[in-house]
Amino acid sequence: MILPHPLPGKKKVADTIWGAYSSQSDDELDRMWRKQQKIEGRLGEHWRRPKGMSHCTYDRPVAALIDCEKRRDEAFAVAV
């Protein structure tokens, strides 16, 4: 049984009150910070290689972190 929408033809309440997801309003610096936090979550504390992770697998996120920091520095230099 399919129930009708309580307010047919109306937008969701979240769309009308808050507008959009917070990530949709992020600029390039915010996206780089978010990406760095996501990558750091996969690594150990202070970017240490987690036990059981091979060196080749570890090198990829470290390279991505270095690239992320480089791009964030470039974007910050443009913003300032």
C-alpha positions, -999 to +999 in steps of 0.1 A: +000+000+000+015+034-010+005+063+011+002+098-004+027+124+005+014+145+035+020+177+016+017+170-022+036+194-044+055+208-015+093+207-010+108+187+019+109+207+051+147+204+053+150+220+018+129+250+027+144+256+062+181+249+058+185+253+020+212+228+012+237+205+026+266+222+043+291+206+019+273+223-010+283+257+002+319+248+009+346+266-011+378+249-023+396+254+010+368+237+030+368+208+005+405+203+010+402+203+048+374+178+045+394+156+022+425+158+045+404+147+075+390+118+056+424+106+045+439+111+080+411+089+094+425+060+074+460+065+088+473+061+123+481+088+147+506+114+133+503+097+098+518+065+111+513+034+090+486+012+107+497-023+116+490-047+088+490-020+061+516-026+034+540+001+025+526+005-010+491+009+003+504+034+029+522+055+003+490+064-017+472+082+012+504+099+022+509+112-013+472+123-014+477+142+019+508+160+006+489+169-026+459+180-006+481+203+015+498+217-016+465+224-033+451+240-001+482+263+002+478+273-034+441+280-029+448+300+003+474+321-015+449+330-042+422+338-016+445+361+003 
